[in-house]
């Protein structure tokens, strides 16, 4: 009977590991969503830089969901975030190139995270299979014990 209790503890540990893997997958999926949202913002910025002209009127966000109308004085003076809190003023073409590079970096990161999700999902599936096998073994042992007890009673 002691073996059965150990198996039950092992099943509980596996269940906890499965839950942790599921949480890890959810966290990675949230990261992909965040990266895709950032990628969408980069696409919008590229489109705006390509279509805006000097003299265009735009809505500039002030924060807190407040905007002010402003006129683009020179589309060839675009300030682009470079990462790490740094930004640089660039001409229109260089700004687009910088944003395209940022987009490629985001693509690469999304691909890496999706690969990591696949690996964790595979690990989770293997653990589930092991848990099912262990559960089947426990059931078989219980059936054998019951049959042995029935045989002893006769």
C-alpha positions in Angstrom: 0.0 0.0 0.0 3.0 2.4 0.6 3.8 2.3 -3.2 0.3 3.6 -4.0 0.8 6.7 -1.8 4.1 7.5 -3.3 2.5 7.3 -6.8 -0.2 9.6 -5.7 2.4 12.1 -4.5 4.2 11.8 -7.8 0.9 12.5 -9.7 0.4 15.6 -7.6 3.9 16.8 -8.3 3.3 16.2 -12.0 0.0 18.1 -11.9 1.8 21.0 -10.2 4.5 20.9 -12.9 1.8 20.8 -15.6 0.2 23.9 -14.1 3.5 25.7 -13.9 4.2 24.9 -17.6 0.7 26.1 -18.5 1.4 29.4 -16.7 4.7 29.7 -18.5 2.9 29.2 -21.9 0.4 31.9 -21.0 3.2 34.3 -20.0 4.9 33.6 -23.3 1.7 34.1 -25.3 1.2 37.4 -23.5 4.7 38.4 -24.6 3.9 37.5 -28.2 0.7 39.7 -28.0 2.7 42.6 -26.6 5.4 42.2 -29.3 2.7 42.1 -32.0 1.1 45.2 -30.6 4.5 47.0 -30.7 5.0 45.7 -34.2 1.6 47.2 -35.2 2.6 50.5 -33.8 5.8 50.4 -35.8 3.8 49.7 -39.0 1.5 52.7 -38.2 4.6 54.9 -37.7 6.1 53.8 -41.0 2.9 54.4 -42.8 2.5 57.9 -41.2 6.1 58.9 -42.1 5.6 57.7 -45.7 2.3 59.5 -46.2 2.8 62.8 -44.2 4.1 65.9 -45.9 5.6 69.1 -44.6 2.6 71.3 -43.7 0.3 68.4 -42.8 -1.9 68.7 -39.7 -1.7 65.9 -37.2 -3.0 65.0 -33.7 -0.1 64.8 -31.3 -0.7 62.7 -28.1 0.1 64.6 -24.9 -0.6 61.6 -22.6 -3.6 60.8 -20.5 -5.5 60.3 -23.8 -5.3 64.0 -24.6 -4.2 65.3 -28.0 -3.4 68.6 -29.6 -3.5 69.6 -33.3 -0.1 70.4 -34.7 1.4 71.2 -38.1 4.4 69.2 -39.4 7.0 71.8 -40.1 9.6 69.4 -41.7 8.9 65.8 -42.4 12.6 65.3 -42.9 13.2 65.8 -39.2 11.8 62.7 -37.6 12.8 61.7 -34.0 13.0 57.9 -33.8 13.5 55.8 -30.6 16.6 53.7 -30.9 16.1 51.7 -27.7 17.5 51.9 -24.2 15.9 55.3 -23.8 17.8 56.9 -26.6 16.4 58.6 -29.7 17.9 60.3 -32.8 16.7 62.8 -35.3 16.7 61.3 -38.7 15.6 62.2 -42.2 12.4 60.5 -43.5 14.2 57.6 -45.3 16.6 56.9 -42.4 13.7 56.9 -40.0 11.8 54.4 -42.1 14.9 52.2 -42.3 15.4 52.4 -38.5 11.7 51.4 -38.0 12.0 48.6 -40.5 15.0 47.3 -38.6 13.1 47.5 -35.3 10.2 45.6 -37.0 12.7 42.8 -38.1 14.0 42.6 -34.5 10.4 42.2 -33.3 9.8 39.5 -35.9 12.8 37.6 -34.8 11.8 37.9 -31.1 8.2 36.7 -31.9 9.7 33.7 -33.7 11.9 32.9 -30.8 9.1 33.1 -28.3 6.8 31.0 -30.5 9.6 28.4 -30.6 9.8 28.5 -26.9 6.0 28.1 -26.6 6.3 25.0 -28.8 9.1 23.5 -26.7 7.1 24.1 -23.4 4.0 22.6 -25.0 6.0 19.5 -26.0 7.4 19.2 -22.5 3.8 19.6 -21.1 2.5 16.9 -23.5 5.3 14.5 -22.4 4.6 15.1 -18.8 0.9 14.5 -19.4 1.6 11.2 -21.0 3.8 10.2 -18.1 1.1 11.1 -15.7 -1.5 9.1 -17.6 0.9 6.1 -17.7 1.5 6.4 -13.9 -2.3 6.6 -13.3 -2.9 3.5 -15.4 -0.2 1.6 -13.5 -1.7 2.6 -10.2 -5.2 1.4 -11.4 -3.7 -1.9 -12.5 -1.9 -2.3 -9.2 -5.2 -1.6 -7.4 -7.0 -4.1 -9.5 -4.4 -6.8 -8.8 -4.6 -6.1 -5.1 -8.3 -6.4 -5.2 -8.1 -9.7 -7.1 -5.5 -11.0 -4.7 -7.7 -10.0 -1.7 -10.7 -11.8 -3.4 -8.5 -14.8 -3.9 -7.4 -14.8 -0.3 -11.0 -14.6 1.0 -12.0 -17.7 -1.0 
